[in-house]
Amino acid sequence: MDIENVYLIPHSSKPVNEYFNPKLLAGLYPTLFCYGRGVPEDQLRPVQITLKEHIRYLLAYNDRRFEKHHSFIFVVFDLLQRRNACFHAQLTATKPYFQSSADEILSLSSKDIETVLDNNSKRIYNSESNNTLNKLLQHIKTIGDRVMGSTYSRTALRTRIHALVYNQGLPSIFLTLNPADIHSPVALYLAGVKLDLDNIQNNQLMDIYKRAEIVASHPVATAKFFHILITNILNTMIIGGVLGPVKAYFGTVESQGRGSLHLHLLIWLDHDMKPADMKEKIQDAVFRDKLKAYLEDIIKEDLDDFKEKNAFEYSN
């Protein structure tokens, strides 16, 4: 019986260089870079592009092999995060205020840092905190503010919201947009399913399990669908004037447990009415009836009209 040859690649004791090393991704993913060509940061390329731009290009490949790979998108995102953190750490280290605290930070032991991390995980806070540790944590926070997807970046977003509230007052509208991507023919179309978007038939949409499988295996297409839909909604509601004059708006994108995206949005309408004024005006029956008529006109809670027009229905 023929025994298939097994190639064992041992681990090195030294970490590999991930900067301008075209062999890194080519070695990690030989099935994606079949001929060892087309890898990011290849110095032989006549036109140099950034790692982020190259990854965006790879994820848009027509054969979708990069998009559908189970780990590629996570590895390259991790690379981008680390580079972003290292870049801002380098900038921070060149500042005069960092030089003054660098010697103090060097005096910290691994035991001190381990104790703080353990206390933070257990939510134990010591009133007699170490000033040197506080300086280190503050530098980490400064760098983390600029790293996409980090906890500190979310804290920075909250700070910006507080600044807007301080500047513009309380927001007029809090809105959550949660597109149902597994039920959208547009999401399926972007994922490569052959559909005539102008003439959708029920039998073209498949069952809900198959649709969920397609959406889950095409994260880039799902993100494109979310971006297109949200952009059109914002253009219609805010720029298009559906809500009237708008002073400011602020939105953040989050992912749900199943991985799909949704948007939380705060909107500041451009009027002089304060919450106290609204409370006073709503006591007037005429104003109250007009407000109810407006809300009933713009808010829909069923799809009966669509069903009557023989639009596609989603089967569970």
CYANA upper distance limits for C-alpha pairs under 8 A (distance plus 0.5 A):
 16 VAL  CA     24 LEU  CA      8.33
 17 ASN  CA     21 ASN  CA      7.10
 17 ASN  CA     24 LEU  CA      8.48
 18 GLU  CA     24 LEU  CA      7.17
 18 GLU  CA     79 LEU  CA      8.47
 20 PHE  CA     41 GLU  CA      5.73
 20 PHE  CA     42 ASP  CA      7.50
 20 PHE  CA     43 GLN  CA      8.12
 21 ASN  CA     41 GLU  CA      7.33
 21 ASN  CA     42 ASP  CA      7.88
 22 PRO  CA     26 ALA  CA      7.12
 22 PRO  CA     39 VAL  CA      6.24
 22 PRO  CA     40 PRO  CA      6.58
 22 PRO  CA     41 GLU  CA      6.37
 22 PRO  CA     42 ASP  CA      5.82
 23 LYS  CA     27 GLY  CA      6.18
 23 LYS  CA     36 GLY  CA      8.40
 23 LYS  CA     39 VAL  CA      8.36
 24 LEU  CA     28 LEU  CA      6.71
 25 LEU  CA     29 TYR  CA      6.37
 25 LEU  CA     39 VAL  CA      7.30
 25 LEU  CA     40 PRO  CA      8.42
 26 ALA  CA     30 PRO  CA      6.10
 26 ALA  CA     32 LEU  CA      8.30
 26 ALA  CA     33 PHE  CA      6.21
 26 ALA  CA     36 GLY  CA      6.12
 26 ALA  CA     37 ARG  CA      8.29
 26 ALA  CA     39 VAL  CA      6.90
 29 TYR  CA     33 PHE  CA      6.85
 29 TYR  CA     72 PHE  CA      8.46
 30 PRO  CA     34 CYS  CA      5.92
 30 PRO  CA     35 TYR  CA      8.33
 30 PRO  CA     36 GLY  CA      7.70
 32 LEU  CA     65 ARG  CA      7.40
 32 LEU  CA     66 PHE  CA      7.32
 33 PHE  CA     37 ARG  CA      6.66
 33 PHE  CA     38 GLY  CA      7.41
 33 PHE  CA     39 VAL  CA      7.51
 38 GLY  CA     42 ASP  CA      8.21
 40 PRO  CA     51 LEU  CA      6.51
 40 PRO  CA     54 HIS  CA      6.56
 40 PRO  CA     55 ILE  CA      8.00
 41 GLU  CA     45 ARG  CA      8.50
 41 GLU  CA     48 GLN  CA      7.85
 41 GLU  CA     49 ILE  CA      7.90
 41 GLU  CA     50 THR  CA      7.76
 41 GLU  CA     51 LEU  CA      7.00
 43 GLN  CA     48 GLN  CA      8.03
 49 ILE  CA     53 GLU  CA      6.96
 49 ILE  CA     54 HIS  CA      7.07
 50 THR  CA     54 HIS  CA      6.74
 51 LEU  CA     55 ILE  CA      6.64
 51 LEU  CA     80 LEU  CA      8.48
 52 LYS  CA     56 ARG  CA      6.73
 52 LYS  CA     80 LEU  CA      7.74
 53 GLU  CA     57 TYR  CA      6.79
 54 HIS  CA     58 LEU  CA      6.73
 55 ILE  CA     59 LEU  CA      6.66
 55 ILE  CA     76 VAL  CA      8.02
 56 ARG  CA     60 ALA  CA      6.95
 57 TYR  CA     61 TYR  CA      7.26
 58 LEU  CA     66 PHE  CA      6.85
 58 LEU  CA     67 GLU  CA      8.50
 59 LEU  CA     64 ARG  CA      7.41
 59 LEU  CA     66 PHE  CA      5.94
 59 LEU  CA     67 GLU  CA      5.62
 59 LEU  CA    220 VAL  CA      7.55
 60 ALA  CA     64 ARG  CA      7.38
 60 ALA  CA     67 GLU  CA      7.98
 60 ALA  CA    220 VAL  CA      8.31
 61 TYR  CA     65 ARG  CA      7.77
 61 TYR  CA     66 PHE  CA      7.71
 61 TYR  CA     67 GLU  CA      8.43
 64 ARG  CA     68 LYS  CA      6.53
 65 ARG  CA     69 HIS  CA      6.56
 66 PHE  CA     72 PHE  CA      7.13
 66 PHE  CA     73 ILE  CA      7.92
 67 GLU  CA     72 PHE  CA      8.27
 67 GLU  CA     73 ILE  CA      7.43
 67 GLU  CA    218 HIS  CA      6.85
 67 GLU  CA    219 PRO  CA      7.38
 67 GLU  CA    220 VAL  CA      6.85
 68 LYS  CA    217 SER  CA      6.21
 68 LYS  CA    218 HIS  CA      6.46
 68 LYS  CA    219 PRO  CA      8.23
 69 HIS  CA     73 ILE  CA      7.88
 71 SER  CA     75 VAL  CA      6.74
 72 PHE  CA     76 VAL  CA      6.76
 73 ILE  CA     77 PHE  CA      6.62
 74 PHE  CA     78 ASP  CA      6.66
 75 VAL  CA     79 LEU  CA      6.82
 76 VAL  CA     80 LEU  CA      6.75
 77 PHE  CA     81 GLN  CA      6.70
 78 ASP  CA     82 ARG  CA      6.69
 79 LEU  CA     83 ARG  CA      6.67
 80 LEU  CA     84 ASN  CA      6.57
 81 GLN  CA     85 ALA  CA      6.67
 81 GLN  CA    147 VAL  CA      6.61
 81 GLN  CA    148 MET  CA      7.22
 82 ARG  CA     86 CYS  CA      6.54
 83 ARG  CA     87 PHE  CA      6.46
 84 ASN  CA     88 HIS  CA      6.86
 84 ASN  CA    146 ARG  CA      8.03
 84 ASN  CA    147 VAL  CA      6.50
 85 ALA  CA     89 ALA  CA      6.50
 85 ALA  CA    143 ILE  CA      6.76
 85 ALA  CA    144 GLY  CA      7.38
 85 ALA  CA    146 ARG  CA      8.00
 85 ALA  CA    147 VAL  CA      6.44
 86 CYS  CA     90 GLN  CA      6.57
 87 PHE  CA     91 LEU  CA      6.94
 88 HIS  CA     92 THR  CA      6.58
 88 HIS  CA    143 ILE  CA      6.25
 88 HIS  CA    146 ARG  CA      8.09
 89 ALA  CA     93 ALA  CA      6.59
 89 ALA  CA    143 ILE  CA      6.54
 90 GLN  CA     94 THR  CA      7.09
 91 LEU  CA     95 LYS  CA      7.46
 92 THR  CA     98 PHE  CA      7.20
 92 THR  CA    139 HIS  CA      8.31
 92 THR  CA    143 ILE  CA      8.16
 93 ALA  CA     98 PHE  CA      6.23
 93 ALA  CA     99 GLN  CA      7.48
 94 THR  CA     98 PHE  CA      7.63
 94 THR  CA     99 GLN  CA      7.99
 95 LYS  CA     99 GLN  CA      7.32
 96 PRO  CA    100 SER  CA      7.26
 97 TYR  CA    101 SER  CA      7.44
 98 PHE  CA    102 ALA  CA      6.44
 99 GLN  CA    103 ASP  CA      8.07
101 SER  CA    105 ILE  CA      6.80
101 SER  CA    132 THR  CA      8.40
101 SER  CA    135 LYS  CA      7.88
102 ALA  CA    106 LEU  CA      6.78
103 ASP  CA    107 SER  CA      7.08
104 GLU  CA    108 LEU  CA      7.68
104 GLU  CA    132 THR  CA      6.62
105 ILE  CA    132 THR  CA      6.58
105 ILE  CA    133 LEU  CA      7.80
105 ILE  CA    135 LYS  CA      8.21
105 ILE  CA    136 LEU  CA      6.93
108 LEU  CA    112 ASP  CA      6.92
108 LEU  CA    113 ILE  CA      7.94
108 LEU  CA    132 THR  CA      8.10
108 LEU  CA    133 LEU  CA      8.12
109 SER  CA    113 ILE  CA      7.25
110 SER  CA    114 GLU  CA      6.54
111 LYS  CA    115 THR  CA      6.61
112 ASP  CA    116 VAL  CA      6.95
113 ILE  CA    117 LEU  CA      6.73
113 ILE  CA    133 LEU  CA      8.06
114 GLU  CA    118 ASP  CA      6.59
115 THR  CA    119 ASN  CA      6.63
116 VAL  CA    120 ASN  CA      6.60
117 LEU  CA    121 SER  CA      6.72
118 ASP  CA    122 LYS  CA      6.84
119 ASN  CA    123 ARG  CA      6.33
119 ASN  CA    124 ILE  CA      5.28
119 ASN  CA    125 TYR  CA      7.14
120 ASN  CA    124 ILE  CA      6.46
120 ASN  CA    125 TYR  CA      7.67
129 SER  CA    133 LEU  CA      8.24
129 SER  CA    134 ASN  CA      7.94
130 ASN  CA    134 ASN  CA      6.75
131 ASN  CA    135 LYS  CA      6.79
132 THR  CA    136 LEU  CA      6.89
133 LEU  CA    137 LEU  CA      6.65
134 ASN  CA    138 GLN  CA      6.54
135 LYS  CA    139 HIS  CA      6.80
136 LEU  CA    140 ILE  CA      6.78
137 LEU  CA    141 LYS  CA      6.59
138 GLN  CA    142 THR  CA      6.69
139 HIS  CA    143 ILE  CA      6.86
140 ILE  CA    144 GLY  CA      6.43
141 LYS  CA    145 ASP  CA      6.55
141 LYS  CA    152 TYR  CA      6.52
142 THR  CA    146 ARG  CA      8.02
143 ILE  CA    147 VAL  CA      7.52
144 GLY  CA    150 SER  CA      6.88
144 GLY  CA    151 THR  CA      8.01
144 GLY  CA    152 TYR  CA      5.66
144 GLY  CA    153 SER  CA      6.70
145 ASP  CA    150 SER  CA      7.90
145 ASP  CA    151 THR  CA      8.49
145 ASP  CA    152 TYR  CA      5.28
145 ASP  CA    153 SER  CA      4.67
145 ASP  CA    154 ARG  CA      8.16
145 ASP  CA    155 THR  CA      7.94
145 ASP  CA    156 ALA  CA      6.39
146 ARG  CA    152 TYR  CA      8.46
146 ARG  CA    153 SER  CA      6.55
147 VAL  CA    152 TYR  CA      8.41
147 VAL  CA    153 SER  CA      6.83
148 MET  CA    153 SER  CA      6.89
149 GLY  CA    153 SER  CA      7.00
149 GLY  CA    154 ARG  CA      7.97
150 SER  CA    154 ARG  CA      7.23
151 THR  CA    155 THR  CA      6.98
152 TYR  CA    156 ALA  CA      6.73
153 SER  CA    157 LEU  CA      6.89
154 ARG  CA    158 ARG  CA      6.96
155 THR  CA    159 THR  CA      6.89
156 ALA  CA    160 ARG  CA      6.91
157 LEU  CA    161 ILE  CA      6.82
158 ARG  CA    162 HIS  CA      6.70
159 THR  CA    163 ALA  CA      6.74
160 ARG  CA    164 LEU  CA      6.78
161 ILE  CA    165 VAL  CA      6.71
161 ILE  CA    250 PHE  CA      7.82
162 HIS  CA    166 TYR  CA      6.60
163 ALA  CA    167 ASN  CA      6.62
164 LEU  CA    168 GLN  CA      6.16
164 LEU  CA    169 GLY  CA      7.80
165 VAL  CA    169 GLY  CA      5.10
165 VAL  CA    170 LEU  CA      5.86
165 VAL  CA    171 PRO  CA      7.48
166 TYR  CA    170 LEU  CA      8.46
168 GLN  CA    268 TRP  CA      7.88
170 LEU  CA    268 TRP  CA      8.07
171 PRO  CA    266 LEU  CA      6.60
171 PRO  CA    267 ILE  CA      6.10
171 PRO  CA    268 TRP  CA      5.20
171 PRO  CA    269 LEU  CA      8.06
172 SER  CA    266 LEU  CA      8.07
172 SER  CA    267 ILE  CA      6.34
172 SER  CA    268 TRP  CA      5.58
172 SER  CA    269 LEU  CA      6.44
173 ILE  CA    265 LEU  CA      8.50
173 ILE  CA    266 LEU  CA      6.31
173 ILE  CA    267 ILE  CA      5.60
173 ILE  CA    268 TRP  CA      7.32
173 ILE  CA    269 LEU  CA      8.48
174 PHE  CA    264 HIS  CA      7.95
174 PHE  CA    265 LEU  CA      6.32
174 PHE  CA    266 LEU  CA      5.27
174 PHE  CA    267 ILE  CA      7.05
175 LEU  CA    264 HIS  CA      6.39
175 LEU  CA    265 LEU  CA      5.47
175 LEU  CA    266 LEU  CA      6.85
175 LEU  CA    267 ILE  CA      8.46
176 THR  CA    262 HIS  CA      7.70
176 THR  CA    263 LEU  CA      6.09
176 THR  CA    264 HIS  CA      5.07
176 THR  CA    265 LEU  CA      6.60
177 LEU  CA    230 ILE  CA      8.44
177 LEU  CA    262 HIS  CA      6.18
177 LEU  CA    263 LEU  CA      5.57
177 LEU  CA    264 HIS  CA      7.07
177 LEU  CA    265 LEU  CA      8.42
178 ASN  CA    261 LEU  CA      7.54
178 ASN  CA    262 HIS  CA      5.04
178 ASN  CA    263 LEU  CA      7.01
179 PRO  CA    226 PHE  CA      7.71
179 PRO  CA    261 LEU  CA      8.12
179 PRO  CA    262 HIS  CA      7.20
180 ALA  CA    184 SER  CA      7.02
181 ASP  CA    187 ALA  CA      6.48
181 ASP  CA    215 VAL  CA      7.78
181 ASP  CA    222 THR  CA      7.55
181 ASP  CA    225 PHE  CA      8.22
181 ASP  CA    226 PHE  CA      8.38
181 ASP  CA    260 SER  CA      8.01
182 ILE  CA    187 ALA  CA      7.86
182 ILE  CA    188 LEU  CA      8.36
182 ILE  CA    208 ILE  CA      7.73
182 ILE  CA    211 ARG  CA      6.12
182 ILE  CA    212 ALA  CA      5.80
182 ILE  CA    215 VAL  CA      6.76
183 HIS  CA    208 ILE  CA      8.10
183 HIS  CA    211 ARG  CA      7.90
183 HIS  CA    314 TYR  CA      7.40
184 SER  CA    188 LEU  CA      7.15
185 PRO  CA    189 TYR  CA      6.54
185 PRO  CA    195 LEU  CA      8.14
185 PRO  CA    197 LEU  CA      7.72
185 PRO  CA    200 ILE  CA      8.45
185 PRO  CA    205 LEU  CA      7.68
186 VAL  CA    190 LEU  CA      6.70
186 VAL  CA    197 LEU  CA      7.84
186 VAL  CA    225 PHE  CA      7.38
187 ALA  CA    191 ALA  CA      6.71
187 ALA  CA    215 VAL  CA      7.79
187 ALA  CA    221 ALA  CA      7.24
187 ALA  CA    222 THR  CA      6.47
187 ALA  CA    225 PHE  CA      5.93
188 LEU  CA    192 GLY  CA      7.05
188 LEU  CA    193 VAL  CA      5.96
188 LEU  CA    211 ARG  CA      7.90
188 LEU  CA    214 ILE  CA      7.80
188 LEU  CA    215 VAL  CA      7.52
189 TYR  CA    193 VAL  CA      5.38
189 TYR  CA    194 LYS  CA      6.80
189 TYR  CA    195 LEU  CA      6.55
189 TYR  CA    197 LEU  CA      8.48
190 LEU  CA    221 ALA  CA      5.84
190 LEU  CA    222 THR  CA      8.07
190 LEU  CA    224 LYS  CA      8.15
190 LEU  CA    225 PHE  CA      7.58
191 ALA  CA    214 ILE  CA      7.65
191 ALA  CA    215 VAL  CA      7.59
191 ALA  CA    218 HIS  CA      6.50
191 ALA  CA    221 ALA  CA      5.69
191 ALA  CA    222 THR  CA      7.87
195 LEU  CA    200 ILE  CA      7.58
195 LEU  CA    204 GLN  CA      7.69
196 ASP  CA    200 ILE  CA      6.52
200 ILE  CA    204 GLN  CA      7.60
200 ILE  CA    312 PHE  CA      7.55
201 GLN  CA    205 LEU  CA      7.72
201 GLN  CA    312 PHE  CA      7.04
202 ASN  CA    206 MET  CA      8.28
202 ASN  CA    312 PHE  CA      5.94
202 ASN  CA    313 GLU  CA      7.51
205 LEU  CA    211 ARG  CA      7.99
206 MET  CA    210 LYS  CA      6.85
206 MET  CA    211 ARG  CA      7.10
207 ASP  CA    211 ARG  CA      6.89
207 ASP  CA    315 SER  CA      7.07
207 ASP  CA    316 ASN  CA      7.67
208 ILE  CA    212 ALA  CA      6.58
208 ILE  CA    314 TYR  CA      8.18
208 ILE  CA    315 SER  CA      7.18
208 ILE  CA    316 ASN  CA      6.43
209 TYR  CA    213 GLU  CA      6.68
210 LYS  CA    214 ILE  CA      6.77
211 ARG  CA    215 VAL  CA      6.71
212 ALA  CA    216 ALA  CA      6.52
213 GLU  CA    217 SER  CA      6.70
214 ILE  CA    218 HIS  CA      6.83
215 VAL  CA    219 PRO  CA      7.29
215 VAL  CA    221 ALA  CA      8.27
215 VAL  CA    222 THR  CA      6.82
216 ALA  CA    259 GLY  CA      8.43
218 HIS  CA    222 THR  CA      6.80
219 PRO  CA    223 ALA  CA      6.64
220 VAL  CA    224 LYS  CA      6.71
221 ALA  CA    225 PHE  CA      6.69
222 THR  CA    226 PHE  CA      6.75
222 THR  CA    260 SER  CA      8.28
223 ALA  CA    227 HIS  CA      6.61
223 ALA  CA    261 LEU  CA      8.13
224 LYS  CA    228 ILE  CA      6.59
225 PHE  CA    229 LEU  CA      6.59
226 PHE  CA    230 ILE  CA      6.47
226 PHE  CA    261 LEU  CA      7.57
227 HIS  CA    231 THR  CA      6.39
228 ILE  CA    232 ASN  CA      6.74
229 LEU  CA    233 ILE  CA      6.72
230 ILE  CA    234 LEU  CA      6.58
231 THR  CA    235 ASN  CA      6.55
232 ASN  CA    236 THR  CA      6.59
233 ILE  CA    237 MET  CA      6.44
234 LEU  CA    238 ILE  CA      5.95
234 LEU  CA    239 ILE  CA      7.37
235 ASN  CA    239 ILE  CA      5.31
235 ASN  CA    240 GLY  CA      6.18
236 THR  CA    240 GLY  CA      4.88
236 THR  CA    241 GLY  CA      7.31
236 THR  CA    242 VAL  CA      7.03
237 MET  CA    241 GLY  CA      6.29
237 MET  CA    242 VAL  CA      5.21
237 MET  CA    243 LEU  CA      6.35
238 ILE  CA    242 VAL  CA      7.00
238 ILE  CA    243 LEU  CA      6.86
238 ILE  CA    244 GLY  CA      8.05
238 ILE  CA    245 PRO  CA      8.27
238 ILE  CA    246 VAL  CA      7.07
241 GLY  CA    245 PRO  CA      6.89
243 LEU  CA    269 LEU  CA      8.16
244 GLY  CA    269 LEU  CA      7.76
244 GLY  CA    270 ASP  CA      8.30
245 PRO  CA    269 LEU  CA      6.54
245 PRO  CA    270 ASP  CA      5.68
245 PRO  CA    271 HIS  CA      8.24
246 VAL  CA    267 ILE  CA      7.75
246 VAL  CA    268 TRP  CA      6.43
246 VAL  CA    269 LEU  CA      4.86
246 VAL  CA    270 ASP  CA      5.39
247 LYS  CA    267 ILE  CA      8.41
247 LYS  CA    268 TRP  CA      5.98
247 LYS  CA    269 LEU  CA      6.06
247 LYS  CA    270 ASP  CA      5.40
248 ALA  CA    267 ILE  CA      6.60
248 ALA  CA    268 TRP  CA      5.65
248 ALA  CA    269 LEU  CA      7.76
249 TYR  CA    265 LEU  CA      7.52
249 TYR  CA    266 LEU  CA      5.97
249 TYR  CA    267 ILE  CA      4.86
249 TYR  CA    268 TRP  CA      6.45
250 PHE  CA    265 LEU  CA      6.21
250 PHE  CA    266 LEU  CA      5.72
250 PHE  CA    267 ILE  CA      7.16
251 GLY  CA    263 LEU  CA      7.02
251 GLY  CA    264 HIS  CA      5.93
251 GLY  CA    265 LEU  CA      4.68
251 GLY  CA    266 LEU  CA      6.72
252 THR  CA    263 LEU  CA      6.24
252 THR  CA    264 HIS  CA      5.96
252 THR  CA    265 LEU  CA      7.18
253 VAL  CA    261 LEU  CA      7.18
253 VAL  CA    262 HIS  CA      6.24
253 VAL  CA    263 LEU  CA      5.08
253 VAL  CA    264 HIS  CA      6.99
254 GLU  CA    261 LEU  CA      6.20
254 GLU  CA    262 HIS  CA      6.07
254 GLU  CA    263 LEU  CA      6.85
254 GLU  CA    264 HIS  CA      8.36
255 SER  CA    259 GLY  CA      5.89
255 SER  CA    260 SER  CA      5.93
255 SER  CA    261 LEU  CA      4.94
255 SER  CA    262 HIS  CA      6.72
256 GLN  CA    260 SER  CA      6.03
256 GLN  CA    261 LEU  CA      6.79
256 GLN  CA    262 HIS  CA      7.92
273 MET  CA    277 ASP  CA      6.17
273 MET  CA    278 MET  CA      7.07
274 LYS  CA    278 MET  CA      6.83
275 PRO  CA    279 LYS  CA      6.70
276 ALA  CA    280 GLU  CA      6.84
277 ASP  CA    281 LYS  CA      6.60
278 MET  CA    282 ILE  CA      6.44
279 LYS  CA    283 GLN  CA      7.55
280 GLU  CA    284 ASP  CA      8.33
281 LYS  CA    287 PHE  CA      7.22
281 LYS  CA    288 ARG  CA      8.32
282 ILE  CA    287 PHE  CA      6.67
282 ILE  CA    288 ARG  CA      5.76
283 GLN  CA    287 PHE  CA      8.40
283 GLN  CA    288 ARG  CA      7.59
284 ASP  CA    288 ARG  CA      6.59
285 ALA  CA    289 ASP  CA      6.58
286 VAL  CA    290 LYS  CA      6.81
287 PHE  CA    291 LEU  CA      6.64
288 ARG  CA    292 LYS  CA      6.69
289 ASP  CA    293 ALA  CA      6.64
290 LYS  CA    294 TYR  CA      6.69
291 LEU  CA    295 LEU  CA      6.71
292 LYS  CA    296 GLU  CA      6.55
293 ALA  CA    297 ASP  CA      6.62
294 TYR  CA    298 ILE  CA      6.96
295 LEU  CA    299 ILE  CA      6.36
296 GLU  CA    300 LYS  CA      7.80
303 LEU  CA    307 LYS  CA      6.83
304 ASP  CA    308 GLU  CA      6.76
305 ASP  CA    309 LYS  CA      7.10
306 PHE  CA    310 ASN  CA      7.23
306 PHE  CA    311 ALA  CA      6.18
307 LYS  CA    311 ALA  CA      6.11
307 LYS  CA    312 PHE  CA      8.01
307 LYS  CA    313 GLU  CA      7.74
